[in-house]
Amino acid sequence: MGFLDRFRRGVNHQSPLPRPVPPHRSDGSQRRTDHRVSFAPPIPAARPPSAPVASWLPPGTGITLAGHNIVGGLLYVGSELTSASGAMLEPALIDPRLPVDGRRPDWSGQGLDYWPSYVAIPPQSRAAYLAWLADGRRYPQLPIGYVFLYLYGLERRALHDLALDRSTAAYELPIIHAEVRRLIGIYGEHRAFQRYAGQFEQALEILTLTGAQFSAGAPPAPARETPPPLRLRAGLGAFALQGRPIPAQWALTWIRSHPDYYPRTAATRCATEFDALFQLRYAARHGQGLVVRSGRTEIALDYRPASAGFRGIAQLTLAGIPEVLTLAAPTRKLVALADECTSELEAYSRFIGRIPDGHASVQAQALLPAELVDLAVGGAGQAVAWARNRLGAAETAFVAAEEFTALISTPDTKPAKRDVIALARLLGAAGIGIEPDPRLGGPTPSAGPMVLFAAPGGPTAAASDAYQAATVLLHLAAAVSAADGEISEAEQRHLSEHLERALHLTSDERRRLHAHLRWLIAVPVKLSGLTRRIAGIDEAQRSYVAEFLTAVAAADGQISPEEVKTLTKIYRLLGLDPGLVQRVLPSPAAPAPASAPIVVRPGNPERGYAIPPPPVPSAPPVASSSVWLDQGVIAAKLAESARVGALLGSIFTDEEPKPPLPLPPPPAADPVAGLDSRHSGLVRALTAAEQISRGQFEQLAARWNLLPDGALDRINEAAYELAGEPLLEGDDPIRVNRDLLGEMLT
């Protein structure tokens, strides 16, 4: 067996060092020595002190022991050094008089007990310990007992000797602090050492920093430990003491480290997004930060030393630095903000739970809160660049729907409506609108032309009643105008301008209406699908609609037979007599309609004055396939904006909205995988299904008073937490993971 093999064997045999029971006095009570160390600024030293006569080797000094040249100091060497408690010999003291067996060093640590002391370990263990010290105190596979033995000396120096004589504290404490951090970096994977050395490091922070230094720079990393990191507590106390606002990064570490705050799934699964959103909203709500009033309680740390030489608790207090981390009032504000940010991220979190690699997709970015959306990266960046390139400097531009859907789907799959809405939302945030837009009742674009348009007003949240009425009438009017194979510029202008004027649309709605009209012109206009929306119009209003559409047909000066045919269909759709179309159209042979007062009874002129005969109007050429109308009469009819405006504003508004019928309460269901009763009932209803159509799933969700998409996400989130995979996959049909379902139901 070689040297390294013997060295590695010792790692598996060394157990963590437990705390021994303090020895009892003869009267039966426990003996305890409390070290109370109050914070005070260290006294600076001009230069490192020379090695004193005492047995402590200062930093930077060297010594030769048993043939080993040990440099760096930070050791107790000599004899008869009483421990900090005064009850025993100092465990860390290296007594040069004791034998050292360099021929058989104990690299396995078998000679170490649970509470090592240099004087008590065998000569073979002393040889291994001195060799490790001479080698730079850095070999990672060393049995942890030797590292603890070295740590005992550092504890004694920092908490006992320098507390009694602080003349060299300013020089030595930072060096001891750095040495402890170095040891944690090498041996921190050992849980017992990490616990004791970590607490010691916090104690050293109390002894080395001043109040201003605690709050300088960035806060420490958040840690779910008890007590919370001393560096954080002291920094927050320093902010409160000085009346300074607490920066966003410190507030984030505060809430993430608070012992009574338990973050939900979205805050842990999407930690990066949560941190960014919290800091943004904290700054928006509190400006430079919360100003916390300092309390009376000072920060204290009950430090239990690793060394048996103390036999008790060292109580360290930051004199004058208040404890504010657990104050109720600021904690409530931070918890409320953290919960708000978590709720905002839940939809995004569920998506990432289903698709862990989907952070950069359009669908994921559209689910982020507006503050976190970066339109220059990922799928959003690609989509915005494409749209801006196609739009250029124009107000509107035609694009192929296939190009649009390629940003969110593959050539073999049809884009889902929710994915199209996600992309439309991102483009809206970039000031670009689309038509048709499924958010406003339009179809989901998958093929054919669609329109991009400049929308500087930002994304459209919802369509107003006036805009919805305008689009329906625009649809009807476009069908009439396109009946003769084209829509003239006059018809286009009349359609959009008249509706804008009658309905008082906003500037953003007018832009969208123009884009919607361009799309209607570019695609075959169908009258199907309008029956339900027209059903709410009363008979008088339908007559007004018919008159308006007739005026639209005549806007270019003639009504073609094709337009007459389409008007007939619309009259039938409106429930009006199709024969009325011919009645409202004047006959070509009939005299022109009167636009001036009509003579009811001829007058009796005085003799000697002749009344000139009325001029004979020149009749325009009448084509065999067209009906020509008097433009003056048409203008008079179109001037009735008030009547048309009143009509359009009330077409799709119920006189009294009917309250929704109350749904029956869902039946009770036993809990499934931590879900509530309604979601559990839905899961149990899938017991016999291997797959289910989208429509069937929506019916099941309605039975349990749930929204389909939200129920799907919540059920899959519970499945991920249980087994790391979704229960329901696909859009239509939805596939059920039978194996996982059985696991969830057991």
Secondary structure by P-SEA (a helix, b strand, c coil): ccaaaaaaaaccccccccccccccccccbbbbbbbbbbbcccccccccccccccccccccbbbbccccccccccccccccccccccccccccccccccccccccccccccccccccccccccaaaaaaaaaaaaaccccccccaaaaaaaaaaaaaaaccccccccccccccaaaaaaaaaaaaaaccccaaaaaaaaaaaaaaaaaccccccccccccccccccccccaaaaaaaaaaaaabbbbcaaaaaaaaaaccccccccccccaaaaaaaaaaaaaaaacccbbbbbbcccccccccccccccccbbbbbbcccccccccccaaaaaaaaaaaaaaaaaaaaaaaaaacccccccaaaaaacccccccccccaaaaaaaaaaaaaccccbbbbbccccccccccccccccaaaaaaaaaaaaaacbbbccccccccccccccbbbbbbccccccccccaaaaaaaaaaaaaaaaaaccccccaaaaaaaaaaaaaaccccaaaaaaaaaaaaaaaaccccccccccccccccaaaaaaaaaaaaaaaaccccccaaaaaaaaaaaaaacccccccccccccccccccccccccccccccccccccccccccccccccccbbbbcaaaaaaaacaaaaaaaaaacccccccccccccccccccccccccccaaaaaaaaaacccccccaaaaaaaaaaacccaaaaaaaaaaaaaaccccccccccccbbbaaaaaaaaac
